[in-house]
């Protein structure tokens, strides 16, 4: 009788361990940090500025894009972030002490002409602030198919340097008296 009780307890312990034992060796998913949106977060351990939810909203052919992000300066001094795509065109964003600049929301997005990256791909960007050497990140390029991005797509009229034709009045002139 005792051996049945011991065997039953051992079997119960084995089933319980088998059903829940994987949580002892598997990391908890809730402790893994990740950007909870479509963009990426960029932090440079040596630089004062952090970038949150960075992404590019581009035209359908990927020739022009708008850089969208929240640029955070948690320090007590004004700081400048330099963003580079490697083509020699650098963008600078100065953020006052303890503030956040939301490019694409509170501030105008940064227009990238000559992006040459279609939506669905990523573009390598370099972020540098303060005395740091900076950090490179692959930033996603999206289009305006989602309703909350539709007003952030660069306008087509900015693409060409030719003037926009003005409509002309083709009606016959009024008779003179």
Residue, then its C-alpha position, 0 to 999 in steps of 0.5 A: x500500500x505504501x509503495x502505491x502511495x509513493x509511486x503515485x506521489x512520484x508520478x504526480x511530481x513527475x507530471x507536474x515537473x514535466x508540465x511546468x519545468x520548462x519555465x525554469x530554463x526558458x527566459x520570460x518573454x515579458x522581461x525582453x525589451x523591444x520597441x512596441x511600435x513600427x520603428x526602432x529605438x536607438x541608444x548610444x551609451x556614450x551619447x546624451x541623446x536617445x532616439x525612440x520609434x525611429x522610422x522613415x515614411x517614404x514615397x512609393x518609389x522610395x526616392x523621398x522619405x520623411x524621418x519620424x522619431x522622438x528625440x529625447x534629451x534627459x540631461x541638464x544641458x542642451x544637446x545636438x543629435x547628428x543623423x547621417x545616411x552616409x551620403x554626406x547629407x547630415x541632419x542636426x536636431x538640437x534638443x533643449x535640456x530635459x525635453x523631447x522633440x517629436x519629429x513628425x508630430x510636434x515638429x516637422x519631420x526631416x525630409x530625406x531627398x534621394x533616399x533610394x530605399x523602397x518601403x518594406x526595406x531598411x536604411x542604415x543610419x548613423x546617430x551621434x550626439x555629444x562626444x560619442x562616436x555614435x551608433x549605426x542602426x537599420x531604420x525601417x522604411x514604411x509607406x502611407x498605407x496605414x491611416x496614421x502614416x498617410x499624412x506623413x508621406x512626402x508630397x509628390x510636388x516636392x520631387x521635381x524642381x520644375x515649377x508647378x504649372x498654373x491653370x490658365x483661363x481659356x475663356x474668350x475675352x469679354x467684348x469691349x464696348 
